[in-house]
């Protein structure tokens, strides 16, 4: 086999469900020379990442750090540490990632209870309350921003219900963190996870997580070992904590990238960042609706960073997305699950949430649809 040529992929305008475009400063940070994962300099960098993650999560939780794996590992981290065989868990499902949560619950050996809603609709708190009257879950879990449907879920009332029922409240913020307000402490969230490749605009490969004191107590009082050695917080916390006990070799370059991405977020300011996502979402909304696209989600529940839209009559899904990619270097996402072939997921995430990106996409679509 001949030696492959030097890596040189065609640059893309990333407007799908992730990854998002990465700021040049993040790329420069990734070119920083490696140091050891137990080097005192790197330990200081880890502390900086922890501190900035607390600001973005809006939490004082001590156990806040980045799991050395993608967002799906963050999901698994939260569940496998909190659930033991025989426990009960209530999962709210209105898309692909609620279903994935449910799968992990059963793999933990826990008893699964579900509250389902139609895809494109939020979970009804009344249905959660009704379900809690019939079970005693250790964990109540919900997706804040359902990437497969474009729904932004109000969570405060459901979190309060979970605590009143004596349960821990677990929240997926993979798509929302850094693009919409996430208030871990104010909302009473006990375990939360996210991903770096969406509104944080760092490369995929890390999953920020945070655990409340109540969640830490639940982990420490387990009767059985965590089923995953790699994701066992009783050990990992000693690496990210004061002990700095060796657990695994952290992905140094990915941590460099996350550090710079978080610096960019805090320099911009959270409120200004949320306003930028809202403003560009509205620009995209107006342009797409002029072209005949229809949003799949009611206005009050729409994600600004992940726009789920039904295609106009006569427009084919895959061929049109292929033309956008091949002729204009613009990536948008197709539908998942029940929405496959029926809608697009247009991302405006982090560094990709840009007025020029919106105008490029709308201009390309006008040419294609004409």
N, C-alpha and C positions, 0 to 999 in steps of 0.2 A: 504494500500500500504506500503511495507517495505521501510525503509529509504535507499536511494541509497548509494552505496559505495563511498569512498573518490575519488575525481576527479583525474584520472590518465590516460589521453589519450596517445596513442602511439606517440612518437616523430616522426615527419615527416621532410623530406627534401623538403622545399617548393619551387617548381620551376614552379608554375602556374602564373596566372595573378594577384595574390595578395590574401591574405597577403603574405609578405615576412618573412624570418626568422628575429628574433629579437636578437640583441646583448645581451650577458649576463649582460652588464652594464645597459641596458635599463630595463631588468627584475629586477635587483637589485633596480633600481630607483622606480619601481612600488611597491616595498615592503616598501618604506619609509612611516612612519606613516602619517596619514591624519592630516591636519590642516584646519581651516575654510577658505572658499573661499573669505572672506573679511579680513582675517588675514594679517597684514602688511608684514609678511614673504611671503605669497602666492602672494600678489600684486607685490612684488619684483621679484618673479619667473615669473609672467606674463610678466613683463617688459623685463626680459632676453629672454623669448621666442619670444616676438615681435622683439627684436633687432636681434636675430639670424635668424629669418624668413626673415627679410629685407636683410640680407647678402645672404641667399640662393636664394631668389627671385631676387636679384640684383636690389633693389629698395630703394628709400628714402621715399616712401609713409608713411605718419604718420598712416593712417588707415590700418594697417597690423596686423593680429592676427589669432587665430584659432577658427573657429566656433565649438561650442560644439555639433557636430554631424558628420556623415561620409561625404565622398567626394560628394555624391549626394546632400547633404544639402548645400555644398559649391556652387554647380551649381545653385541650387534653390535660394540661398542667392543673388548671383550676378544678376540673372534675375528679381526676384520679387522686388528688390530695385531700379533697373534702369528702369523698364518698367511699364507703366500705361495703363489702358484700352484706346484703340484708337491709341497707339503708333505703329510704324512699326519696325520690326527687320529682319535682314538678317542673316540666319544661313547656314553655310557651312556643308554639310552632306556627309560623306564617310564611315559611320559605325554606330554602335549601339548608340554611345553617341552623335553624331550629331542629330540622331533621337530623343533622349531624350531631348536635348536642344529645339528642335522644339516643342515637346509636352508641355514643360514648358512655352514657349512663348505664345502658344495659351491659356494655363490656366491663364496667366496674362491678357488675354483680348486684347492682341496686335495682329496686323496683321502680319502674317508670310510670309516671302519670303525665298526661298531656292535656294542654288546652290549645285547641287548634282554631285558626282563623283562615278565611279565604286569602289566597295569595293576592297581594296588593292592598290588603286591609290590615289595620293594626289589631293587636290583641285587645279584647274587651275586658277591662278590669272586673266587671261583674261576673264574667265566666271564671276568672281566676279565683275570685272570692267563693264562688259556688264549688269549685274544685277543692279548695282548701278546707271546706267543711267536711269533705269525704276522705281526706288523707292527712298524714302527719309527716310532711317531707322534711328532710334535713336541709335540702337546697331547693330554692326556686330560681329558675334560670330563664333568661330572655335575651333576645338580640336587640340592641339599641338601634342599629342601622342595618336592616336586612338587605344585603348586597344583591340578592337574587331578585328582589321585587322593588327596591327603591323606597321602602317604607321607613320613616323615622318614628320610632315607638316612644310615646310618653311613658316614663317608667316610675316616677315618684310614687304614685298611688300603689302600684304593684309592689314596689319595694317595701312600703309601709305595711301592706298586707302580709308580706312574707315574714317580717319581723314580729308582727302580732301573732302569727301562727308558730313562732319559735324557730323559724327557718333562717338559713343564711341566704343572702340575695346575691346572685351571680349574674354578671352583665358582660355581653359581647360588645366591644366598641371598636372592632377591627376597622370598619369603614368610617366611623364618626370621629374618632379621636384626632384632634388637630384641624377638623373642618366644621364641627358643630360643638356646642357646649356639652362637656362631660363633667359632672360634678359628683365625684365619687363619695366624698364625705357628706355633702348636703343631701344626697339621695339615699344615703345609708347602704351603699354598695359594699358587700363583704369580699367579693372576689371579682376582679375585672381583668380582661386581657384585650390586647389590640395587636396590630401588625404594623411593620415599619414602611410598607410599600405603598400605602394609600395616602391619606392626608398628611402623614408625617414626611412623605417624599424622601425617604431613604430607600436603599435597595432592599428587596425581600431577604429575609434570613434571620430576623430577630422578632421576638414577640414581647412587648412590654406587658407586665402584669403588676398587680398590686393586691395585697391581702390585708384586710382589717384585723385589729387585735382579736376580734371574735373568731375570724377564720383561722388565724394562727393558733389560737387555743384549741380549735377543733382538730387541726392537723397534729398538734403535739399530744392530744389525748386519744389518738387512734389506738384501736386494739390490734390492728393488723398492719403489716408493712404496706407502704404505697406500692401499687402493682408495677409502676415504672421506676426502675433505678435511676435513669437519666433525669427524670422530671420530679424526683422526690425532693420536696421543699425542705424536709428536715436536714438534708445534706446541702442542697444548692444554696440555701440561705446563709450557710456558713462561709461560702465562697464570696458572695456579694456583701456579706455583713462584716463585722469587725474582726472575726477570726481569720478570714482569708484562707480558710482550709482548702487545699486542692480538691477539686471535684472533676473538672473537665478543662480542656484547653479552649478558652473563649475565642470566638471569631474576632480577632483583634481589629481587622480592617472594617468589619461591619459595625463594631462599636465606635470606631473613629467616625464613620459615616453618620451614625445615629446622633452622636454628640453634636456634629455640625448642623444636622437637620433640626435638632432641638434648639440650638442657638438661633437659627434663622426664625423659628416660630416665636421665640420669646422676644427677639428683636422687633419683629413685626407687631407683636401684641396679640393676645388671644382674641379680644373683641374685634380688633381690626381684621384679623384673619377670618373670623366667622362672617363679618360683613362682606368681605371680598367674595367668599363663597356664595353668599346670598345674592349679591349683585350680579355676578356672572351667571348664576343659575337663572335669574330672571331674564337676562339678555338671551341666553340659550333658549329658554322657554318660549319667548316671543317669536324668535326666529323659526324654531321647529314647528310651532303651531301655524305659522304662516304657510309653511310647506305641507301642511296636512297631517303632521304627526300628532298623536293624542297621548297625553300622560296617563299612565296606568294607575296612578295614585291620586287621591283627593288632595287639593292644595295644602291643607293644614298638616298633612302627614308626609309630604314629599321630602326626600333627601336632597339638599342642595348640591351635594358632591356626587350623587349617583342618580341619574335621571332615567327612569324606566319609561320608554315611550313605545306606543304601538305604531307600526308602519302604515303609511297611507295605502289605500287600495291600489293594487297593481304593482307595488314595490316589493321585489323579492329580497329576502333577508340576506342570505349568504352571498349571492352575486353582487349585491350593492356594497356590502362591507368589503368584499374582495376588491372592488373598483376603488373604494376609498383608500385602501391600503396600497394597492399597486400603482395607482395614478397620482395620489395625493399624499402618500405616506402617513395617513391618518388612521389610527386604530380606534375602533369602537367595539363594544362587546355585544355578543348575541345573548338571547335569553337562556335561562337554565330551567331544568325541570319542566313544569307545566307551561312555562313561558318560552320554551325552546322554539325558535322559528317564528315566534309571534311578536316579539318586541326586541328593542335594542336597549342596552344599558350604556348610557353615555356618561363618562366620568369627567368630573371637574374637581380633581383632587390635588390639594397642596400646590406644588409648583406648576401643575397642569391647569390649575384654575386661573385662567388668564384670558383677558378679553380678545387677544389676538388668536388664541386657540379657537375660541367660539366663532369668531368671524371667518377663520380658515375653514372650519367644518361647514358652516352655513353656506359659504361661497361654493365649496366643492359639491355640496348636496344640490344647490340650485342648478349647477351645470349638469350633474348626473341625472337629476329628475326631469330636467328640461328635455 
